[in-house]
Amino acid sequence: MKNTLLLLTTLLFSLPSFSQDCNIGNEDSTNFKGTGGNFSPDFLLGVGFTLAKKGVLKSINLLGKSPVGKGLLAVYKDSSGKPSSLVAAGTAKTMTKGINSWAVTPTELEAGKYWIMSNYEKAGAHTFLNTSSTTLTYYGNLTFGTAVPQNISSYASYNSTDFTYYMEISCGGLSTLEASATELNVYPNPVQNVVHISGIKNNTAFQILDLTGRTVKSVNARTPQTEIDLSDVSSGNYVLMSDGEFVEKLIVE
């Protein structure tokens, strides 16, 4: 058991994830001191971020401050400095304080600017604000529960507000992931409730181990995609294994 613990600890802290992180956006609230943040319902509203090189979008995320009710996030391409066509959207879900993650079908993004837009069911301080930012914010009316529009190039804008929204992105394209040694795509990470695994070619057994070497979850995947429910697992660091081989270190929120 001592040797197993040493091996798992070494894997967790010395091995990188199989895909390099190219996340964009605001992943912490350090510079977000705005005291406001009472978002109105029934608007689609958001800000833009620039992706320096090609990547694969895996999830859209926000840091919840004091959220109320349900919400969702969507990503749009940029055209002439404003959001235009839809790239991906999450489905409505009840939000909580901390990381809220909307997993999406892995989608290849070229380098460039993208917009993360939010839609809320009820008024509330859903996320953190930086009201001293020079960030341009775009917005438009959208009744919550209505499908997000395919194009929002007609939306209006205002200056000086930024939000703690971010995209989880793996560097490289889908072909890079498919040609990689693992060929697996694991998202989101950190995990809040459910971890998704795609790119499975054969029947594969997955195990999630804690740092004592104890298996806390396992699943036998017989399809190209599977998911593991971690909602009842304590927050902390874990290791995802595939038929006894290391796949990725996981952080459960």
N, C-alpha and C positions, 0 to 999 in steps of 0.2 A: 504493500500500500504506500509506503514511503517513497519508493521509486516511481510509482504511478503519479503521486502528487507532484514530485519534482519534475517529471516529464510534462505534465499538464501545465504547470506554472511556467516552465520554459517556453512551451508552445504559445501560451497566452501573451507573454510579454516580449518574446524575441522574434516571433514569426509575423510577417505582415499578412493582412487579408489577401486573398487571391487577386483582388482587383484594387488598383490604386484609387484613392479618393480624389475626385475632382468636384466636390460639392461647391455650390455657389449659394450666396445669400447670407443671412444673419443667424448663426447657430447658437449664439448666446446673447444675453441682454445687458452686457457690461456697459455699453454706451447708450442704453435706452432709458433715459431718466424722465421722459415725458410723464406728467401726472394725469393726463387725459386717457383716452382710450375707450370711451363708451361708443363702440361701433353700432351703427344703426342696422336693423335687419333689412333684407330685401334689396341689397345693393351687391354688385360685383365690383370689387375694389382691390387694387394692388399696385405693386412696384416692380421695377425691372432690375435684372442682374446680368452680368456679362460672363459668359463661358469662354475661357481662354483657348480651349482646344476641344476637339471632338470627344463626346462622352455618351454614356447610356444612362438615361433617366430611370431611376428605380422607385423613388417615392417623392412626394411633395409634403413639406412639414411646416409646422408652426410651433413656437413656444407659447403654451397657454399661460395666461396671467390669471384671470378670473372668468373663465368662459361660462356661458349660460346656454343650454340647449345644444342644438346640432349645428354643424358647419361643414364646409367642404372647400378644397383648394383646387385650382386649375392652372395649367401652364399654357401661355400663348407665345407665339413667335413675335418678333419685333419687325416692324416695317416703318422706315423713316422716323424712328425714334418713338414709336408708340405701339401698343399691342395690336395684333391683327388676328391671325388665324389660330385656332385651337390646336394644341399639341397633345395634351392629356388632361384628364380630370379624375378626381377621386369621387367616391360616392358619399352621400350625407351620413354623418355619424355623430354621436354625442361626444363632445369635447371634454377634456379634463385639464387640470393644471399640469404644466410640464410639457414634454414632447408629445405632440399629436401628429401622427404619420398616416398619410394616405398612400398606400401602395398602388402602383400603376403597372400596366404591362410594360416591361423594359422597352424603352423607346430611344433610338439613336438620335442624338442632337449634334448638329454641326456647331463649330465655334461661332459665337455671336451673342446677341442680347435676347433674353427671354423675360417674360413677365409672369409673376406669381399673383394670381387673383383669388380673392376670398369671397365667400357668400355665407351669410349667417342667418339662422332662423329667428333669433331673438337679439335684442339690444344687450350689450355687455362689454366688459373690458376683456375682450377675448385674447389679445396678445399685447406685447410691449410696444411702446411708441418712442421714436426719437423725433421730437418736434423741431429740433434745431438742424435737421438734415436739409440738404438741398435737393433731395430725391424728388423726382416728379411722380405723382400719383394719379392713376387713371381710374375712373369710376363710371358706373351706369346702373340704372334700375334693373333689378332682376328678382322677381318673387321667389323666395326660397322654395325649393321643391320643383321649380321649373328647370328643364334641361339647360345647361350652360350653352350660350350661343357659339356658333362655329366661327364667327368673326366679330370683333368688337372695335374695329378701327374708327367707328363713329363716336366712341366714348369721349367724355370731357376729362379735364385734368386740373390739378392744382399743385402748388409747390410746398416743399418743406415738411414732409412727414415720411418716416421710414418705419417698417414693421419687422418683427422677428419671424420672417418667413425664409425658408431655404429649401433647396433641392438636393436630394441624395443622388449623386452621379458617379458612376465608375468611368475612369479614363479609358479612352479608346472606343472603337465602334463595336457593334454587335458581332461582326466577323472576327474581331479580336477575341471577344469572349468565347465564341464558338471554337476558335482554334487554340484556346488556352489548354493547359494540361488538365485542369479540373473540369472545364466546360460547364460549371455550375454557376448560377446566379442566385445569390442569397440576399434578400432584402425584406423590410428595411433593417438597418443595423446602426444605432441601437434599436432594440425590439421593445415595443410597448405591449402588444397582446399576441400577435401572430407573426411568425417568420415564414416567408414564402421562399420556396426553392424551385428554380426552373432550370431547364437545360439537362434534364435527366434522360439518359439514353436507354438504360436498361433497368430492370427491377433492382432497386437499390435500397439497402437498409441505412437509415440515418439514426444517429444517437446524439443527444445533447448531454454532456457531462459537466458536473460541477468540479471545483478544484480539488475535491477529495477523490475524484475518479468515479463517483457514483453517477449512474445513468438516471437522469431526471425525466427524460422524455425519449421516446423512440417511435419510429414510424417506418413501415415498409412501403416504399413508393413504387407503384406499378404503372404510373403515367408520367409524361414529360414534366409535369408540374405537381408540386404537393405543398402542403402547409403544415406547420406544427403550432398548435395552440400553447402559448406560454403564459396565458393570463393568470394561471394559478402557481407560477414559479416565482420565487423570491427575487427581488432585484439583486443584480450582481454580475460577475464575470463567469462566462461559460465557454465551452469548446464544442463546436459542431464537428462530428466525425461521420465519415461515410464508409461503411464496411471496414471499420477499424482504422481508416486513414484520416489524417487531419484535413479539414476543409476550411474552417474559418473560426476565428475567435468572435464570440457574441457578447454584447452588453445588453442585459435585460433591465429596462427602466422600471 
